[in-house]
Amino acid sequence: MAFGKKSNFDKAIADLTETIRLDSKDACAYCNRGIGYEKKGNHDSAISDFTEAIRLVANYGFAYYYRACAFEKKGDLDNALIDLTDAIRLDPKDALAYYSRGIVYRKKREQSKAAADFAQAKEFGFKEK
């Protein structure tokens, strides 16, 4: 599976669809296909796949994180916050989840919560590029 080049998204999604056809309980395949859909800008399909991955494995922190990203890109900041909070609950030292939640709080104009999350992300080693 290769997501490195834009032209590979369709092939990766097709390969993962076949994997899911062969094993409909493969949460990782759903999550990875969701990432492919998200990279193509198909947020609804991505959210659907991340949701299925979470249904299969309730403590799948990566799926919560990526679903939050899809919600955020759709402008659904409330659901993005819920999922980022769940991702942090599952991995309390996830610097990227704290940083991402800080961005969502900032978009919601909740500056003190954003600042707290940015500080926590930095404490856990997050460095802006």
N, C-alpha and C positions, 0 to 999 in steps of 0.2 A: 504494500500500500504506500503510495507516494502522494504527499500533498505539497511537495516543494514547488511544483510548477502549476500554473493555473490550468493548463491543458490536461493535467493528470486528475483533476477533481472528478470529472465524469467517470473515468476508468476506476478510480478508487471507490466511488459511490457504487458503481456496478459490482465491483468485486465484493464489497461489504454487503450489498444486497444479496448476493449469492451465498455468502457466509451465513447471513441471517436466515435465508431459505433453508439451509442445511441444519442450522441450529438456532431456533427461534428464542432460545434462552441465553444467547451470548450477549451479555450486557456491554461488554467492551466493543463488540462490533456495532451495536446501536450507537454508543457514544462516539466512536470514530466516524461512523457515517454522518452523525449529527454535525461533527466538526467539518466534514466535507460540505454538507449542505450550508453550514454557516459561512464557510469561505466563499461559497457561490452567491451568498446573499439571500438564500432561501430560509429565512428565519423560522417560518412556521413548521417546515419539515424538520429543521434542526431541533426546535423545541419538542416536537413530537418524539423524535428519536431519543433525546436526552430524558424525556419523561419516561419512556419505556425502559431505558437503562436503569433509572432510579426505581421504577416499579420492580424490576428484576433484582436489583441489589440496592436496598434502601440506604445503605451507608456509603454510596458511591460519590465521594466528594468532588471528583473531577466533573462528573455529570452535572452536579448542582452548580459548580462554577461556570461551566460552559453554557448551561441553560440560562444562567443569570446574564451572561454576555449577550445571548440572543435576545432575551427580554429587554435588556438595556438598549440594544440597537433598534428594537421595535418601538422604543419610547415607553415601555411598561416598567417604569422605575420601581414601583411598589413590589412587583413580583421579582425583579432583579435583586432588591434588598432582601427579600425573604430567602432566596436561594443563596445569596452570598453569606447571609447569616448562618444558614445550614452548612455551607461549606466550611465556615470558620468553626462551627460547633463540632464538625467531624475532624477537623485538623486545626486546633487552636493556634498553631504557629505558622499558618499559611500566609506568608507576607503578601503574596499577590492578591489573595482574596480580600485582605484588609485594604490594600491599596485600591482595588477595584470598587469595594464598597465605599471607600472615601470619595471616589469619583462620583458615584451615584448620589451620595449624600450632598456633595457639592452641587450637582445638577438640581437637586431638590431644594437648594438654598439652606441646607442645614449645616452651616459652616463649622459649628463646634464639634458635631459628630464627625464631619469630614476630617477636621484637624486631628481628632483623636485617632481615627483609623490610619491616617497618613503617618502619625507618630508611631503607632503600633507596627505598621508595615516596615518602617525604617528600623525599629528595634529588632525585628526579625530578619533583617538583612536586605530588604528591598532597596534597590538603587534605581532611580530614574535614569533613562538613557538620554 
